[in-house]
Amino acid sequence: MTLTRSDLPHWETVPTDLPAAIREIKAALRTRVEASGRGVEEVFAAVERRVAARVAEIEAAGDDVWPVVDYADIENGTVTPEQSARITARGCLVVRGHFPREQALAWDAGIVDYVEGNRFFENYTGPGDDFFGSVGSKPEIYPVYWSPAQMEARQSERMARVQSFLNSFWRHTSDGVQWFDPDRDALYPDRIRRRPPGTDSAGLGTHCDPGTLDLWMTGAYQRAFRHLFDGTVEEYDPWDPAHRTEGPQYPGSTMCSAFRTFQGWTALSDMDHDQGVLHTVPIPEAMAYLMLRPLLADVPEDDMCGVTVNQVFPASEKWHPLLMRALTGIPDVRAGDSVWWHCDMIHSVAPVRDQRGWGNVMYIPAAPWCPRNEAYASSVREAFLTGSSPADFPEEHYERTWPDRFPAARLNATGRRGLGLD
């Protein structure tokens, strides 16, 4: 049984009566599940057993949870089948030596020169994003996108090689459709984080980023998550991109217009594992748990376990205690390493008091070329050429008058392809 556009009610924009729409979609999804001859509780129990087995593996692994791969093995094609299997199971990895340490430290110093030379701190008006503004240190997330350091990293051959490697974990061709080009990435621009020694930071709570209510309420995502609601939940594959590359998201301050196979950042400083670093629930299948959980009887009819629009998708002890048991931090990383996690993955940033050393990163994901990313690239090109904040981010536009932002003349072939110029 396959979902089609007419099987479920759907809204391509935010419903005007959100509580009523939530009640309607929950009733329709329950009916859809039951039409398969299975009840919601039975389907959720199947997912829970699958996830619980992963949680047990993670708890038994102790500190050895995150896969670690050397960049040289990616470059040489010598990543072992055992390493690849661990990445598939965990949905995350650290790439050691993705960039030479000296290069990463030089980029970090270059960003300092860039923001200070353009008097960023004198003009900074506070966080334009309430979520990232909650971390507590001011500023920690810099709304800067077009520095030479960021663009050099985005369009580098080493970044393209790692992104292609990561994209290969997804079934980019399924149901007879090639959903994306694994060897061409869109240059999705994101911000930087600089957290100085001695910082007290509140961190970021557990959440995931693929969308909010649109995951249940739009036609493309209903098809993407079809196995969760059509009685074939055992066939759900978190590495199947079918229909995700076409799915619009409800507009809001937390949306991502691009399809990302992996979210990621590149370390610009050394960071120890206990210094307010990234944590994830390294279970790609957990998205099935999150999507089905609101349909159970203990959740109020107009509630999706706290998911709403214009906020991130929360994960919590209240609704997802099994998943929270698997929350695991990254190992120590050094400048030049990169950190990656599956786009559906629950993640957080731990709080820290009196941080030791710097905590500096450039956010650069893997966002393969596909119809959705090609459409977003048109707005990215305009933002790049004008020094504007990209459309997915608050309209702060600090760099419009900065004369030393990365110029179009320095784009290489990878950069031009990533912006849709070739």
C-alpha positions in Angstrom: 0.0 0.0 0.0 1.6 3.3 -1.1 0.7 6.8 0.0 -0.4 9.2 -2.7 -1.0 12.9 -2.5 -4.8 12.3 -1.8 -4.5 9.7 0.9 -4.2 12.2 3.8 -5.2 15.8 4.4 -2.2 18.1 3.8 -1.4 21.8 4.1 1.4 23.3 2.0 1.3 26.4 4.2 0.8 26.7 8.0 -2.9 26.0 8.8 -4.9 28.9 10.1 -6.4 26.8 12.9 -3.4 24.9 14.1 -5.1 22.9 16.9 -7.9 21.8 14.6 -5.4 20.8 11.9 -3.4 18.7 14.4 -6.5 16.9 15.5 -7.5 16.3 11.9 -4.1 14.9 10.8 -3.8 12.7 13.9 -7.2 11.1 13.2 -6.3 10.6 9.6 -3.0 9.1 10.3 -4.5 6.7 12.9 -7.1 5.7 10.3 -4.4 5.1 7.7 -2.4 2.9 10.1 -5.5 0.9 11.1 -6.5 0.4 7.4 -3.4 -1.8 7.1 -4.8 -4.2 9.7 -2.4 -3.0 12.4 -3.1 -0.7 15.3 -1.0 2.4 16.2 0.2 0.8 19.4 1.4 -2.3 17.5 3.3 -0.2 14.9 4.8 2.0 17.6 5.9 -1.1 19.6 7.7 -2.4 16.5 9.6 0.8 16.2 10.3 0.9 20.0 11.8 -2.6 19.9 14.1 -1.5 17.0 15.2 1.6 18.8 15.6 -0.1 22.2 18.0 -2.5 20.7 20.1 0.4 19.4 19.9 2.1 22.8 21.2 -1.1 24.5 24.1 -1.2 22.1 25.0 2.4 22.8 24.8 2.0 26.5 27.0 -1.1 26.3 29.6 0.7 24.2 30.6 3.2 26.9 32.8 5.9 25.4 33.2 4.1 22.1 30.1 5.3 20.4 31.1 7.8 17.8 32.7 6.4 14.6 36.0 8.0 13.8 37.5 8.0 10.3 40.8 9.5 9.1 40.5 11.9 6.1 43.4 10.0 4.4 41.3 6.9 4.3 38.4 8.8 2.7 40.8 10.3 0.1 42.4 6.9 -0.6 39.2 4.9 -0.6 40.5 2.7 2.3 37.6 3.2 4.8 36.8 -0.4 5.8 33.5 -2.1 5.5 33.4 -2.3 9.3 33.8 1.4 9.6 31.1 2.0 7.0 28.7 -0.3 8.9 29.3 1.6 12.1 28.6 4.9 10.4 25.3 3.5 8.9 24.3 2.2 12.4 25.2 5.4 14.3 24.5 8.0 11.7 27.4 10.2 12.8 31.2 10.4 12.6 34.3 12.4 13.3 36.7 12.9 10.3 40.2 13.3 11.8 42.5 15.6 9.9 39.8 16.7 7.5 41.9 19.9 7.1 45.5 20.4 8.2 45.6 21.8 11.7 47.6 24.9 10.5 45.0 25.6 7.9 42.1 25.5 10.4 43.9 27.7 12.9 44.7 30.2 10.1 41.0 30.3 9.1 40.1 31.0 12.8 42.6 33.9 12.9 41.3 35.1 9.6 37.7 35.2 10.9 38.9 37.3 13.8 40.5 39.8 11.5 37.4 39.8 9.2 34.9 40.6 12.0 37.2 43.0 13.9 38.3 44.8 10.8 34.7 45.4 9.8 33.8 46.6 13.4 31.3 43.8 13.8 31.2 44.1 17.6 30.5 47.8 17.5 27.5 47.2 15.3 26.2 43.9 16.7 22.6 44.4 17.9 22.1 41.1 19.6 21.0 37.6 18.4 18.5 37.6 15.6 17.5 34.1 16.4 15.8 33.4 19.7 17.0 29.8 19.7 20.7 30.4 19.3 20.3 33.5 21.4 19.5 31.3 24.4 23.0 29.9 24.7 23.9 32.8 27.0 27.3 34.0 25.8 27.1 37.2 23.7 27.7 36.7 20.9 28.4 33.0 20.5 26.9 32.4 17.1 28.1 35.0 14.6 25.7 35.9 11.8 28.6 35.9 9.3 28.4 33.9 6.1 30.8 35.2 3.4 34.2 35.4 5.0 37.2 34.1 2.9 37.7 31.4 5.5 34.1 30.0 5.2 34.1 30.1 1.4 37.5 28.6 1.1 36.4 25.7 3.2 33.0 25.3 1.5 34.5 25.1 -2.0 37.6 23.1 -1.1 38.4 19.8 -2.8 38.8 18.2 0.7 35.3 19.3 1.7 33.8 18.1 -1.6 35.4 14.7 -1.2 34.1 14.2 2.3 30.6 15.4 1.3 30.5 12.9 -1.5 31.6 10.1 0.9 28.8 11.1 3.3 26.2 11.3 0.5 27.1 7.8 -0.5 25.5 6.4 2.7 22.1 7.4 1.3 20.3 5.5 -1.4 20.3 8.4 -3.8 18.5 6.3 -6.3 15.3 4.5 -5.2 12.0 3.6 -6.7 13.6 4.2 -10.1 14.3 7.8 -9.3 17.7 9.5 -8.8 16.8 11.9 -6.0 20.1 13.7 -5.9 23.6 13.9 -7.3 26.0 12.5 -4.6 29.0 14.1 -6.1 27.8 17.6 -6.4 27.0 19.6 -3.3 25.1 22.9 -2.9 27.1 25.5 -1.0 24.6 25.8 1.9 25.9 28.9 3.8 25.6 28.8 7.6 27.2 30.7 10.5 30.2 30.4 12.7 30.5 29.8 16.4 33.3 31.4 18.5 33.1 30.7 22.3 36.1 32.1 24.2 37.9 30.6 27.2 36.1 31.2 30.5 32.6 31.2 28.9 29.5 30.2 30.8 27.1 28.9 28.2 23.6 27.4 28.7 24.0 25.1 25.7 21.1 24.1 23.4 18.4 21.6 24.4 17.7 18.3 22.6 16.0 18.8 19.3 16.2 17.8 15.6 16.1 20.0 12.5 14.5 18.3 9.5 11.2 20.3 9.9 8.3 20.7 12.3 4.6 20.1 11.7 5.3 20.0 8.0 6.7 16.5 8.5 3.2 15.2 9.2 1.2 17.8 7.2 2.7 18.2 3.8 2.3 15.8 0.9 5.9 15.2 0.1 6.8 14.3 3.7 3.8 12.1 4.0 5.2 10.2 1.1 8.7 10.3 2.5 7.5 8.7 5.8 5.0 6.5 4.1 6.2 3.2 5.7 5.4 4.6 9.2 1.8 4.9 8.4 0.9 2.3 5.8 1.5 -0.9 7.9 5.1 -1.5 6.6 7.0 0.2 9.4 9.7 -2.5 9.3 10.6 -1.3 5.8 11.3 2.3 7.0 14.9 3.2 6.0 16.4 6.4 7.4 18.8 6.4 4.5 16.1 6.6 1.8 15.8 10.2 0.5 12.7 9.5 -1.5 10.5 12.7 -1.8 12.6 14.6 0.7 14.3 16.4 -2.1 11.0 17.9 -3.2 9.4 18.6 0.2 8.7 22.2 1.1 8.8 23.3 4.7 6.6 25.7 6.5 8.2 29.1 6.6 9.6 30.1 9.9 12.7 31.2 11.8 13.9 27.6 12.3 13.4 26.2 8.8 16.0 24.8 6.4 15.1 25.2 2.7 17.8 22.7 1.7 17.9 18.9 1.9 20.9 18.0 4.0 22.1 14.4 4.1 24.3 15.3 7.1 24.7 18.3 9.3 28.2 19.2 10.2 30.8 21.5 11.4 34.6 22.0 11.0 36.6 22.6 14.2 38.7 25.8 14.2 40.1 25.1 17.7 40.8 22.1 19.9 37.8 21.0 22.0 37.7 18.4 24.8 34.6 16.2 25.1 33.5 17.8 28.4 33.7 21.4 27.3 30.1 22.1 26.2 30.3 20.1 23.0 27.8 18.5 20.6 25.7 15.5 21.8 23.5 13.3 19.7 21.2 10.4 20.0 23.1 8.3 17.4 20.2 6.3 16.2 19.0 7.3 12.7 15.8 5.2 13.1 14.8 7.3 16.0 12.8 9.6 13.6 10.2 6.8 13.3 9.8 6.9 17.1 9.4 10.7 17.0 6.9 10.7 14.2 4.7 7.9 15.7 4.8 9.0 19.3 2.2 11.8 19.1 -0.4 9.3 17.9 -0.5 7.3 21.1 -3.4 7.7 23.5 -1.5 9.5 26.3 -0.8 12.6 24.1 -3.5 15.3 24.0 -5.3 15.4 20.7 -4.1 18.9 19.8 -0.5 18.3 20.8 2.3 16.7 18.7 4.6 16.1 21.7 5.5 19.8 21.8 6.2 20.2 18.1 4.8 23.4 16.6 5.8 25.9 13.9 8.5 28.6 14.3 10.3 26.5 16.9 12.7 23.6 16.6 11.4 20.0 16.9 12.0 19.2 20.6 12.9 15.8 22.1 12.3 15.5 25.8 12.3 13.2 28.8 8.6 13.7 29.0 7.7 12.1 25.7 10.9 10.3 24.6 12.7 8.9 27.7 14.0 5.9 25.8 15.8 8.1 23.3 17.3 10.3 25.9 19.2 7.4 27.4 21.3 7.3 24.3 22.4 10.9 24.3 26.1 10.8 23.7 28.8 13.5 23.3 31.5 13.6 20.7 35.1 12.6 21.5 37.9 15.2 21.8 38.4 17.0 18.6 41.3 19.1 17.3 41.4 22.0 14.9 40.9 20.7 11.4 38.7 17.7 12.4 35.1 17.8 11.2 32.0 16.4 12.9 28.9 15.1 11.1 25.5 13.8 12.0 22.5 12.5 10.0 20.0 15.2 9.2 17.2 13.6 11.3 19.3 13.0 14.3 18.4 14.4 17.8 21.2 16.6 19.0 22.1 19.2 21.6 25.0 21.2 22.9 25.9 20.6 26.5 26.2 23.6 28.9 29.6 24.6 30.2 30.9 26.7 33.0 34.3 28.5 32.8 35.2 26.8 29.5 38.7 25.7 29.0 40.1 26.8 25.7 38.2 28.1 22.7 35.2 26.4 21.1 35.2 27.6 17.5 33.5 26.0 14.5 32.3 26.7 11.0 28.9 25.1 10.2 29.1 23.4 6.8 26.7 20.5 6.0 26.4 18.0 3.2 23.6 19.2 0.9 23.7 17.3 -2.4 22.4 18.8 -5.6 18.7 18.1 -6.1 15.6 20.0 -7.2 15.0 21.4 -3.7 18.6 22.6 -3.2 18.8 23.9 -6.8 15.8 26.1 -6.0 17.3 27.4 -2.8 20.6 28.1 -4.6 19.1 31.0 -6.6 18.5 32.9 -3.3 22.0 31.9 -2.1 23.6 33.3 -5.2 21.9 36.7 -4.6 22.9 36.7 -0.9 26.5 35.9 -1.9 26.7 38.6 -4.5 25.2 41.3 -2.2 26.7 40.1 1.1 23.2 39.5 2.6 22.1 37.0 5.2 20.8 33.9 3.4 17.0 33.4 3.2 16.9 30.7 5.9 18.4 33.0 8.5 17.4 36.2 10.3 17.7 39.4 8.1 20.7 40.9 9.7 22.9 41.6 6.6 26.0 42.8 8.5 28.3 41.9 5.6 26.7 44.0 2.8 29.2 46.8 3.2 32.2 44.7 4.2 34.8 45.2 1.4 36.8 42.1 2.1 34.1 39.5 1.9 34.9 36.6 -0.4 34.5 37.8 -4.0 32.9 36.0 -7.0 36.2 36.2 -8.8 37.7 33.7 -6.4 35.1 31.0 -6.9 36.6 27.8 -8.2 34.8 25.2 -10.3 33.3 23.5 -7.1 32.1 26.8 -5.8 30.5 27.8 -9.1 28.7 24.4 -9.4 27.6 24.7 -5.7 26.0 28.0 -6.4 24.4 26.8 -9.6 26.6 29.1 -11.8 27.8 26.2 -14.0 
